[in-house]
Amino acid sequence: MQPLFDNLAVIKRCFAHNSAEYKQIEDLKKDERLVISPLAFIRGRSLSNCFFIIDEAQNLTPHEVKTIITRAGEGTKMIFAGDIQQIDSPYLDMQSNGLAYLTDRMKGQDIFAHINLVKGERSYLAELASNLL
């Protein structure tokens, strides 16, 4: 979970501690309108009227992707984000991972869209390593 908290901290550092934006992020967390939780707790849930972001989706299996999507209740929007060149699982590759499976199977559905970003934003060093290693 720490990478998600790290990214939220990066966003908060863009604002002064006494700014309205910084306070809004803190209020969202306090009121549980912004919740960061592990996928291990998704089974059996029904998530209605949520904006659900699944990060590092390239490390999910097709079965895990199905498990996640079938939790969506009415009004829920889901975003699966990931980089298929950064797969950490020895059991998945660029074609067999859940993100690629999702993109292939949902292609053409009117409630599905896919965006492929061509440049990383972490740092020049991270981009160079991604391309060369």
Secondary structure, 3 states (H helix, E strand, C coil): CHHHHHHHHHHHCCCCCCCHHHHHHHHHHHCCCCCCCCHHHCCCCCECCCEEEECCHHHCCHHHHHHHHCCECCCCEEEECCCCCCCCCCCCCCCCCHHHHHHHHHCCCCCCCCCCCCCCCCCHHHHHHHHHC
